[in-house]
Amino acid sequence: MTDRAQLRWGILGAARVNERLLPAIVEADNAQLTAIASRRPGAAEETLAKYGPGQTDVKTYDRLEALLDDEEVEAVYLPLANHEHAEWTLRAIERGKHVLCEKPMALSVADIDAIETAARRHRVTVMEGFMYRFHPQHQRVLELIRSGLFGEIRTVRSTYSFMMRPARMYRLAESIENGGGALWDIGCYAIHSARLFFDTPPVSVTAVSSYVGSGADITTSGIIDYGSGKMVNFDFSFERARRCEYEIIGTKGGIKCHTVWQLPGDIPVISWWTEDGRQCEERMPPENHFRLEIEHFSRCVLNRSEPALSLEDARSNCELLVAAMQSAALGRQVKLG
């Protein structure tokens, strides 16, 4: 598409995640923040002033369509409400924009299929925004697993939670069918991170949820059965102390990632043990996974290469989330495949 060293970005929405995402675009070596838009009058300008002080060459719009019509914007980061992700991703694709869509990309597999078809037709790159995956600690976990140190992987446990604060109650305003609740907000992390460690398709999902008045789930727990005794145990909640971790247990030992959501300056810690008595705690240098994600996506567009997180990956994650939602609603196991 271009032989320039930087990709020109626009942000489609003044969401809270801009606290981390906007500076990441500014800091990335191969990205340039060009514009930000919001439907709330003045919100784009306020967001830029708050999270990108000194960025005087960035355009601000009070209409989302105005950003999509800006020919200088090549790639869009999309942090709108969950139920709007698919619609606005498709609108951006139709304008010829590359899209990094905040998770979840869509609330149905059919929508992801439509996005894939549109992206192929318009020859643009689209990726679901799971920033955590670009932190080096996960590559280290995979490296240790592939070494055979822990034998055959049998169980993955993923736990994501935090106590809901009044300022975040909007996450429970919509029903689970419309993208509200813990499943679509943090459950997508729990399932996405656990899926990394099994290379065979899942067989079934069984889930139990607790709901609030709007029909949003506030807590969901469950099991993904991969067959042959291989399972994922997932748990996510807005009414428990903060947790963002996963643990993998094999036939010879196990390994744990203690903090998946890394804040600036955090020291990543992974710990592992083996049946023969070895124990180790590894600490890694701090990294900004938001910046790494932006640099990866920009590199893919500029070099015409495929992103690490494919649309097939987004489809597989959505399929499991929908199955978990259905299982909890029906009170029974949901078969896959």
C-alpha positions as CSV (number, residue, x, y, z in Angstrom):
1,M,0.0,0.0,0.0
2,T,2.8,2.4,0.9
3,D,6.5,2.6,1.1
4,R,6.4,5.1,3.9
5,A,7.8,4.3,7.4
6,Q,4.6,5.2,9.3
7,L,1.0,4.3,9.0
8,R,-1.6,7.1,9.5
9,W,-4.1,6.2,12.2
10,G,-7.5,7.4,13.2
11,I,-9.3,6.6,16.4
12,L,-13.1,6.0,16.0
13,G,-14.4,6.8,19.5
14,A,-13.4,8.6,22.7
15,A,-13.6,5.5,24.9
16,R,-11.8,5.1,28.2
17,V,-9.3,2.6,26.6
18,N,-7.7,5.7,24.9
19,E,-5.9,6.3,28.2
20,R,-3.6,3.4,27.1
21,L,-4.2,3.2,23.4
22,L,-3.8,6.8,22.2
23,P,-0.3,7.2,23.8
24,A,0.6,3.8,22.3
25,I,0.0,5.1,18.8
26,V,1.9,8.3,19.5
27,E,4.9,6.3,20.9
28,A,5.0,3.6,18.2
29,D,7.9,4.0,15.7
30,N,5.8,3.1,12.7
31,A,2.5,4.9,13.5
32,Q,1.3,8.4,13.2
33,L,-1.9,9.6,15.0
34,T,-3.8,11.6,12.4
35,A,-7.4,12.0,13.7
36,I,-9.8,11.1,16.4
37,A,-13.6,11.2,16.3
38,S,-16.5,11.0,18.7
39,R,-20.3,11.5,18.5
40,R,-20.2,13.5,21.7
41,P,-19.5,17.2,20.8
42,G,-16.0,18.1,22.0
43,A,-15.2,14.6,23.3
44,A,-12.6,13.9,20.7
45,E,-10.8,17.2,21.4
46,E,-10.9,16.5,25.2
47,T,-9.6,13.0,24.8
48,L,-6.7,14.2,22.7
49,A,-5.8,17.0,25.2
50,K,-6.0,14.5,28.1
51,Y,-4.1,11.5,26.6
52,G,-2.0,13.2,23.8
53,P,-1.0,16.6,25.1
54,G,1.3,18.3,22.6
55,Q,-0.2,16.5,19.6
56,T,-1.1,19.6,17.7
57,D,-1.4,18.1,14.2
58,V,-4.2,15.7,15.0
59,K,-7.6,16.4,13.6
60,T,-10.7,16.0,15.8
61,Y,-14.2,15.3,14.6
62,D,-17.6,15.3,16.2
63,R,-18.9,12.8,13.7
64,L,-17.6,9.2,13.2
65,E,-18.3,9.3,9.5
66,A,-16.1,12.4,9.1
67,L,-13.1,10.4,10.2
68,L,-14.0,7.6,7.8
69,D,-14.2,10.1,5.0
70,D,-10.8,11.5,5.8
71,E,-8.5,10.3,3.0
72,E,-5.4,10.8,5.1
73,V,-6.5,8.2,7.6
74,E,-5.3,4.8,6.5
75,A,-6.0,2.6,9.6
76,V,-8.7,2.9,12.2
77,Y,-8.7,1.8,15.8
78,L,-12.3,1.1,16.9
79,P,-13.2,1.1,20.6
80,L,-16.9,1.7,20.4
81,A,-19.5,-0.2,22.4
82,N,-19.4,-4.0,21.9
83,H,-22.7,-4.2,19.9
84,E,-21.3,-1.6,17.5
85,H,-18.0,-3.2,16.6
86,A,-19.2,-5.3,13.6
87,E,-21.2,-2.5,12.1
88,W,-18.5,0.1,12.2
89,T,-15.8,-2.3,11.2
90,L,-17.7,-3.0,8.1
91,R,-18.3,0.8,7.5
92,A,-14.5,1.4,7.8
93,I,-13.7,-1.5,5.5
94,E,-16.1,-0.1,2.9
95,R,-14.1,3.2,3.0
96,G,-10.9,1.3,2.3
97,K,-9.6,1.6,5.9
98,H,-7.5,-1.1,7.7
99,V,-9.1,-1.9,11.0
100,L,-7.9,-2.8,14.5
101,C,-11.1,-3.5,16.3
102,E,-11.2,-3.7,20.0
103,K,-12.3,-7.0,21.3
104,P,-14.8,-8.5,20.8
105,M,-14.8,-8.0,17.1
106,A,-18.4,-9.1,16.8
107,L,-21.2,-10.8,18.8
108,S,-21.9,-13.5,16.2
109,V,-19.9,-15.7,13.9
110,A,-22.0,-14.6,11.0
111,D,-20.8,-11.0,11.5
112,I,-17.2,-12.1,11.5
113,D,-17.7,-14.0,8.3
114,A,-19.2,-10.8,6.8
115,I,-16.2,-8.8,7.9
116,E,-13.8,-11.4,6.4
117,T,-15.6,-11.3,3.1
118,A,-15.6,-7.5,3.0
119,A,-11.9,-7.3,4.0
120,R,-11.0,-9.6,1.2
121,R,-13.0,-7.7,-1.3
122,H,-11.5,-4.3,-0.3
123,R,-8.0,-5.7,0.2
124,V,-7.6,-4.3,3.7
125,T,-6.1,-5.8,6.9
126,V,-8.4,-6.4,9.9
127,M,-7.5,-7.7,13.3
128,E,-9.2,-8.2,16.7
129,G,-7.5,-6.1,19.4
130,F,-6.2,-8.5,22.0
131,M,-3.3,-6.4,23.1
132,Y,-2.0,-8.8,25.7
133,R,-1.0,-11.4,23.1
134,F,1.9,-9.1,22.0
135,H,3.6,-9.1,25.4
136,P,6.8,-11.2,25.3
137,Q,5.8,-13.1,28.5
138,H,3.4,-15.3,26.5
139,Q,6.0,-16.2,24.0
140,R,8.2,-17.3,26.9
141,V,5.4,-19.5,28.2
142,L,4.9,-21.1,24.8
143,E,8.7,-21.6,24.5
144,L,8.8,-23.5,27.8
145,I,5.7,-25.6,26.9
146,R,7.2,-26.5,23.5
147,S,10.4,-27.6,25.1
148,G,8.5,-30.5,26.6
149,L,9.3,-29.5,30.2
150,F,5.7,-30.0,31.3
151,G,4.9,-33.0,29.2
152,E,1.5,-33.2,27.5
153,I,-0.8,-30.3,28.3
154,R,-4.0,-31.5,30.0
155,T,-5.6,-28.5,31.7
156,V,-5.7,-24.8,31.3
157,R,-7.2,-22.6,34.0
158,S,-7.9,-18.9,33.2
159,T,-9.3,-16.4,35.7
160,Y,-10.2,-12.8,35.0
161,S,-12.1,-10.5,37.4
162,F,-12.3,-7.2,39.1
163,M,-14.9,-5.5,41.4
164,M,-17.3,-3.3,39.4
165,R,-17.0,0.4,40.2
166,P,-19.8,2.9,39.7
167,A,-17.9,4.5,36.8
168,R,-17.9,1.2,35.0
169,M,-21.6,0.3,35.4
170,Y,-22.2,0.9,31.7
171,R,-20.7,-2.5,31.2
172,L,-23.9,-4.0,32.7
173,A,-26.4,-1.7,30.9
174,E,-27.0,-4.0,28.0
175,S,-28.1,-7.6,28.0
176,I,-25.6,-10.3,27.3
177,E,-27.3,-10.8,23.9
178,N,-26.5,-7.2,23.1
179,G,-22.9,-7.3,24.2
180,G,-23.2,-6.4,27.9
181,G,-21.8,-8.1,30.9
182,A,-18.6,-10.0,31.9
183,L,-18.6,-12.5,29.1
184,W,-18.1,-10.0,26.2
185,D,-15.9,-7.6,28.3
186,I,-13.4,-9.9,30.1
187,G,-14.6,-13.4,29.2
188,C,-13.2,-13.0,25.8
189,Y,-9.8,-12.6,27.4
190,A,-10.2,-15.7,29.5
191,I,-11.2,-17.9,26.5
192,H,-8.8,-16.3,24.1
193,S,-5.8,-16.8,26.3
194,A,-6.7,-20.4,27.2
195,R,-7.1,-21.3,23.5
196,L,-3.5,-20.5,22.9
197,F,-2.3,-23.8,24.5
198,F,-4.5,-26.4,22.7
199,D,-4.0,-27.1,18.9
200,T,-7.1,-29.2,18.4
201,P,-10.7,-28.0,18.1
202,P,-12.9,-28.0,21.2
203,V,-15.7,-30.5,21.6
204,S,-18.2,-28.8,23.9
205,V,-18.8,-25.9,26.3
206,T,-20.6,-26.0,29.7
207,A,-21.2,-22.7,31.5
208,V,-23.1,-21.2,34.4
209,S,-23.8,-17.5,34.8
210,S,-25.2,-15.1,37.3
211,Y,-27.2,-12.2,35.8
212,V,-28.2,-8.6,36.8
213,G,-31.6,-7.0,35.9
214,S,-30.5,-5.9,32.5
215,G,-29.8,-9.5,31.5
216,A,-26.0,-9.0,31.5
217,D,-23.9,-11.6,33.2
218,I,-21.9,-10.4,36.2
219,T,-20.2,-13.7,36.7
220,T,-19.7,-16.7,34.4
221,S,-17.7,-20.0,35.0
222,G,-17.4,-23.0,32.9
223,I,-15.5,-25.8,31.1
224,I,-14.4,-26.2,27.5
225,D,-13.9,-29.8,26.7
226,Y,-11.2,-30.5,24.1
227,G,-11.7,-34.3,24.3
228,S,-9.2,-37.0,25.5
229,G,-9.2,-35.6,29.0
230,K,-8.0,-32.1,27.9
231,M,-10.0,-29.2,29.4
232,V,-10.1,-25.4,29.9
233,N,-11.6,-24.2,33.2
234,F,-12.6,-20.5,32.8
235,D,-13.9,-18.0,35.3
236,F,-14.6,-14.3,34.9
237,S,-16.5,-11.9,37.1
238,F,-17.3,-8.2,38.0
239,E,-17.9,-9.1,41.7
240,R,-14.5,-10.6,42.7
241,A,-11.1,-9.2,43.5
242,R,-8.9,-8.3,40.6
243,R,-7.4,-11.3,38.9
244,C,-5.9,-11.7,35.3
245,E,-4.0,-14.9,35.2
246,Y,-3.8,-18.3,33.5
247,E,-2.2,-21.6,34.6
248,I,-1.3,-24.6,32.4
249,I,-0.9,-28.1,33.9
250,G,0.7,-31.0,32.0
251,T,1.7,-34.5,32.7
252,K,5.1,-33.5,34.1
253,G,4.5,-30.1,35.6
254,G,2.9,-26.7,35.1
255,I,3.4,-23.0,34.5
256,K,1.5,-19.9,35.5
257,C,1.3,-16.3,34.1
258,H,0.5,-14.2,37.1
259,T,-0.6,-10.9,35.4
260,V,-1.9,-10.9,31.9
261,W,-3.1,-7.2,31.9
262,Q,0.2,-5.5,32.3
263,L,0.3,-1.8,33.4
264,P,3.1,0.5,32.5
265,G,6.1,-0.4,34.7
266,D,4.8,-3.7,35.8
267,I,7.3,-6.5,36.1
268,P,6.0,-9.6,34.4
269,V,6.2,-12.8,36.5
270,I,5.8,-16.3,35.3
271,S,6.4,-19.3,37.6
272,W,6.8,-23.0,36.8
273,W,7.4,-26.4,38.5
274,T,8.0,-29.9,37.5
275,E,7.2,-33.3,38.9
276,D,10.9,-34.0,39.6
277,G,11.0,-31.1,42.1
278,R,12.3,-28.2,40.0
279,Q,10.7,-24.8,40.7
280,C,11.4,-21.5,39.0
281,E,10.1,-17.9,39.0
282,E,11.1,-15.8,36.0
283,R,10.8,-12.0,35.9
284,M,10.9,-10.1,32.6
285,P,11.5,-6.5,31.6
286,P,8.4,-4.2,31.5
287,E,6.8,-3.8,28.1
288,N,3.8,-1.8,26.8
289,H,1.7,-4.4,25.0
290,F,-0.6,-1.7,23.6
291,R,2.4,-0.2,21.8
292,L,3.6,-3.6,20.6
293,E,0.2,-4.3,19.2
294,I,0.1,-1.0,17.3
295,E,3.6,-1.6,15.9
296,H,2.7,-5.1,14.9
297,F,-0.5,-4.1,13.0
298,S,1.3,-1.1,11.4
299,R,4.1,-3.4,10.2
300,C,1.6,-5.8,8.8
301,V,-0.1,-3.1,6.7
302,L,3.1,-1.4,5.6
303,N,4.8,-4.7,4.7
304,R,1.6,-6.4,3.3
305,S,2.0,-9.3,5.7
306,E,-0.6,-11.2,7.7
307,P,-1.4,-10.2,11.3
308,A,-0.6,-12.6,14.2
309,L,-4.3,-12.7,15.1
310,S,-6.2,-13.9,12.0
311,L,-9.9,-13.5,11.4
312,E,-10.2,-17.2,11.7
313,D,-8.9,-16.8,15.3
314,A,-11.6,-14.1,15.9
315,R,-14.2,-16.5,14.5
316,S,-13.1,-19.4,16.8
317,N,-13.1,-17.2,19.9
318,C,-16.6,-15.8,19.0
319,E,-17.9,-19.3,18.5
320,L,-16.8,-20.3,22.0
321,L,-18.2,-17.2,23.6
322,V,-21.6,-17.7,21.9
323,A,-21.6,-21.4,23.0
324,A,-20.8,-20.3,26.6
325,M,-23.7,-17.8,26.5
326,Q,-26.1,-20.4,25.1
327,S,-25.0,-23.1,27.6
328,A,-25.6,-20.8,30.6
329,A,-29.0,-19.7,29.2
330,L,-30.1,-23.3,28.5
331,G,-28.6,-24.9,31.6
332,R,-26.9,-27.6,29.6
333,Q,-23.8,-28.6,27.6
334,V,-23.5,-27.1,24.1
335,K,-21.8,-29.3,21.5
336,L,-19.4,-27.8,18.9
337,G,-18.5,-28.8,15.4
